[in-house]
Amino acid sequence: MEIQPLGKVLVFLGLFLVVIGLLIILAPKIPYIGRLPGDIYIKRDNFTFYFPLASSILISIILTIILNILLLKK
């Protein structure tokens, strides 16, 4: 039984967690993300509802383009 594939998966997961952690730390410094037109923000007396619809779509498009470029195999 080979253990090398498990080691590769663990390294990949570790790198993935580092990237996610950096994104969480740096997210407040990215301008306009979370305040785009199309983001739903409702504030009442004791209630606040926020759904970043436009920001989610924009991030999804950007990640799709990046992943298609990186993972394009011919």
C-alpha positions in Angstrom: 0.0 0.0 0.0 1.4 3.3 -1.1 1.1 6.3 1.2 2.5 9.0 -1.2 -0.9 9.9 -2.7 -2.2 10.6 0.9 0.8 12.9 1.5 0.1 14.8 -1.7 -3.6 15.3 -0.7 -2.6 16.5 2.7 -0.1 19.0 1.2 -2.8 20.3 -1.2 -5.3 20.6 1.6 -2.8 22.6 3.7 -2.0 25.0 0.9 -5.7 25.4 0.2 -6.3 26.3 3.9 -3.5 28.8 3.8 -4.9 30.5 0.7 -8.4 30.6 2.3 -6.9 32.1 5.5 -5.1 34.8 3.6 -8.3 35.6 1.7 -10.2 36.0 4.9 -7.5 38.3 6.3 -7.2 40.4 3.2 -10.9 40.5 2.3 -11.7 43.8 4.1 -8.9 45.5 2.1 -10.4 44.7 -1.3 -12.3 47.7 -2.5 -16.0 47.5 -3.5 -16.4 43.8 -2.8 -19.5 43.5 -0.6 -20.8 47.0 -1.6 -21.6 46.6 -5.2 -24.9 47.6 -6.8 -27.0 44.5 -6.7 -26.0 43.5 -3.1 -29.1 43.2 -1.0 -29.0 45.2 2.2 -32.1 45.6 4.4 -31.9 47.4 7.8 -34.9 47.7 10.1 -35.1 48.5 13.8 -33.8 45.2 15.3 -33.0 43.4 12.1 -30.3 43.6 9.5 -30.2 41.4 6.4 -27.3 41.4 4.0 -26.9 39.2 0.9 -23.9 40.0 -1.4 -25.6 38.8 -4.6 -23.6 40.9 -7.1 -20.3 40.3 -5.2 -20.9 36.6 -5.2 -21.5 36.5 -8.9 -18.4 38.6 -9.6 -16.2 36.4 -7.4 -17.6 33.3 -9.1 -16.9 34.7 -12.6 -13.3 35.6 -11.6 -12.6 32.2 -10.0 -14.1 30.4 -13.0 -11.8 32.3 -15.4 -8.7 31.7 -13.1 -9.4 28.0 -12.7 -10.0 27.5 -16.4 -6.7 29.1 -17.2 -4.8 27.2 -14.5 -6.4 23.8 -15.1 -6.6 24.0 -18.9 -5.1 20.8 -20.2 -4.5 20.1 -23.9 
